[in-house]
Amino acid sequence: MSTPADLREWIALLEREGELVRVSPEVDPYLEVTEIVDRTVRADGPALFFENPKGASHPLLINQFGTERRMCLAFGVSSLDDAAAKLGSVLEMQPPEGLVDKVRGLKKLKSIADSRPKTVSRAAHHDVILTGDDVNLDLLPIQHCWPGDPAPFITLPAVITHDPSTGTRNVGMYRMQKLDSRSTAMHWQLHKDGRMDYLATDGRLEVAVALGLDPVSAYSASAPLPKHIDEFMLAGFLKGEPVELVPGRTIGIEVPANAEIVLEGYVEQGDLTLEGPFGDHTGYYSAAEPFPVFHVTAMTMRSDAIYPSIVVGKPPAEDAWLGKATERIFLPAIRMSVPEIVDYDLPVAGAFHNCVIVSIRKSFPGQPQKVMHAIWGLGLLSLTKSVVVVDEHVDVHDYEEVFFRVTANVDPKRDVLLTEGPLDHLDHAPTRQFYGGKMGIDATHKGVDEGTREWPEEIVMSDEIKALVDGRWSEYGIGRSSDGANGQSERSLRQLLRR
Ligand SMILES: Cc1cc2nc3c(=O)[nH]c(=O)nc-3n(C[C@H](O)[C@H](O)[C@H](O)COP(=O)(O)O)c2cc1C
């Protein structure tokens, strides 16, 4: 399956699949859109295309990523694990044996080579070019998301910068508070690569913001890649074709040719504004803090440009599936560093940084603690507040089972590790911002070599009796089997949250 080439192809696909509803009455981007979207997301409802946002000249697309099915449609896969497997097959490449292996290996290498973005000369968003005083963010239906927000926020951008010393590109998704019709704040959090680019300049840093991309490129902006890896390369790899870029009109940054809208401009050292509060994915308002001002020097767009948005708030919200995509896609890469990891889950209710549940193939005492420390040392996972470790046969996505293991297998005095380290920028619980306590819970089985009594045997029905009951099930006249024999249903946000 291929992935949509641009936002329009994506919208057409969603419509064909019955996954998008057009809303024609005038709807206010001031809070009203949020309330509609919040109810729709919680009901696993469709993507919404608001044709007449009040006070704006352009329509608004939202909830494009709000279900597992739409996420899979976006990536052209039948399960997010398939997208992960593609990356895994490249990461785990072995020296080829025989001709068939060599050909397969070459194909994989070609898929990496073909992922590099390529420069083209034409872009549909060059239809309208507004520069200087003509730049006008008021044309866009920028949402004022929550009652306590001080202003509207651009919420689904791909923000592009280059490291001033190495020139490497960074693409990130950072909210942008509208300050006036030609400037916004740039919410580069402490641990993010975008902020590093900003801090590395002693003067001006050019910035481009692309809005309304194909769904894989839009997702890639949120992917937690190491600083030296280009997010558009990941997008190209996942799409199976390169992201096409065009030179910016007023700055030396290339931008995706398929964007609906591009904002070009700059930030400057020392030019800060008080940003926030903002109702964020933690479920609380983040504190107002100083962040750089982004001055927009040019705004280019298709004449009928579609403005994309997302609402974050108390989980579950639409960003849950962006996070789940990252969880799945990055599993093979995590396993490269911590090979005993079988699977992991970042519960949506844990706002991603608050909790990681990880299953491991345990073969020596202290291994769960080793894995906890490894997670606290891995990229943005290092900000994780609590890590729960279970044995390999435990399904980390089944929170009831995990709860069972935590309550049954843990001696709190022996198995809870308390330590400290860096915490997420938005974590409001620690006494100090950015730094505080971390908890690891070892819910694995313990052996006598770990100084415990003999571990009891777990109750499991024999395979023979299971097969017998499977074979006779319809005979009993009970109906639907409790193990989901009627087929696996789609996981909903509500199930992810288990509430
Ligand atoms: C909808 C959404 C909004 C986000 N908003 C922000 C934000 O305002 N600031 C921020 O630093 N990270 C934000 N993130 C997370 C970053 O996009 C993510 O950590 C990304 O990997 C950062 O890229 P970087 O490390 O290359 O800077 C957001 C993620 C999503 C999905």
Ligand as a Chemical Component Dictionary entry (heavy atoms), coordinates in Angstrom:
data_LIG
# 
_chem_comp.id                   LIG 
_chem_comp.type                 NON-POLYMER 
_chem_comp.pdbx_formal_charge   0 
_chem_comp.three_letter_code    LIG 
# 
loop_
_chem_comp_atom.comp_id 
_chem_comp_atom.atom_id 
_chem_comp_atom.alt_atom_id 
_chem_comp_atom.type_symbol 
_chem_comp_atom.charge 
_chem_comp_atom.model_Cartn_x 
_chem_comp_atom.model_Cartn_y 
_chem_comp_atom.model_Cartn_z 
_chem_comp_atom.pdbx_ordinal 
LIG C1  C1  C 0 0.664  17.535 18.906 1  
LIG C2  C2  C 0 2.037  17.689 19.483 2  
LIG C3  C3  C 0 2.430  18.898 20.011 3  
LIG C4  C4  C 0 3.705  19.046 20.537 4  
LIG N1  N1  N 0 4.071  20.248 21.058 5  
LIG C5  C5  C 0 5.324  20.424 21.510 6  
LIG C6  C6  C 0 5.743  21.709 21.965 7  
LIG O1  O1  O 0 4.981  22.670 21.986 8  
LIG N2  N2  N 0 7.037  21.839 22.370 9  
LIG C7  C7  C 0 7.923  20.807 22.351 10 
LIG O2  O2  O 0 9.086  20.993 22.697 11 
LIG N3  N3  N 0 7.535  19.564 21.954 12 
LIG C8  C8  C 0 6.269  19.373 21.517 13 
LIG N4  N4  N 0 5.877  18.144 21.062 14 
LIG C9  C9  C 0 6.831  17.032 21.092 15 
LIG C10 C10 C 0 7.866  17.177 20.001 16 
LIG O3  O3  O 0 7.280  17.383 18.748 17 
LIG C11 C11 C 0 8.737  15.939 19.933 18 
LIG O4  O4  O 0 9.365  15.766 21.178 19 
LIG C12 C12 C 0 9.789  16.006 18.860 20 
LIG O5  O5  O 0 10.526 14.816 18.864 21 
LIG C13 C13 C 0 10.715 17.165 19.095 22 
LIG O6  O6  O 0 11.663 17.192 18.091 23 
LIG P1  P1  P 0 13.160 17.631 18.375 24 
LIG O7  O7  O 0 13.689 16.812 19.510 25 
LIG O8  O8  O 0 13.808 17.339 17.065 26 
LIG O9  O9  O 0 13.171 19.080 18.717 27 
LIG C14 C14 C 0 4.596  17.963 20.537 28 
LIG C15 C15 C 0 4.195  16.742 20.000 29 
LIG C16 C16 C 0 2.933  16.594 19.477 30 
LIG C17 C17 C 0 2.527  15.271 18.911 31 
# 
loop_
_chem_comp_bond.comp_id 
_chem_comp_bond.atom_id_1 
_chem_comp_bond.atom_id_2 
_chem_comp_bond.value_order 
_chem_comp_bond.pdbx_ordinal 
LIG C1  C2  SING 1  
LIG C2  C3  SING 2  
LIG C2  C16 DOUB 3  
LIG C3  C4  DOUB 4  
LIG C4  N1  SING 5  
LIG C4  C14 SING 6  
LIG N1  C5  DOUB 7  
LIG C5  C6  SING 8  
LIG C5  C8  SING 9  
LIG C6  O1  DOUB 10 
LIG C6  N2  SING 11 
LIG N2  C7  SING 12 
LIG C7  O2  DOUB 13 
LIG C7  N3  SING 14 
LIG N3  C8  DOUB 15 
LIG C8  N4  SING 16 
LIG N4  C9  SING 17 
LIG N4  C14 SING 18 
LIG C9  C10 SING 19 
LIG C10 O3  SING 20 
LIG C10 C11 SING 21 
LIG C11 O4  SING 22 
LIG C11 C12 SING 23 
LIG C12 O5  SING 24 
LIG C12 C13 SING 25 
LIG C13 O6  SING 26 
LIG O6  P1  SING 27 
LIG P1  O7  DOUB 28 
LIG P1  O8  SING 29 
LIG P1  O9  SING 30 
LIG C14 C15 DOUB 31 
LIG C15 C16 SING 32 
LIG C16 C17 SING 33 
# 
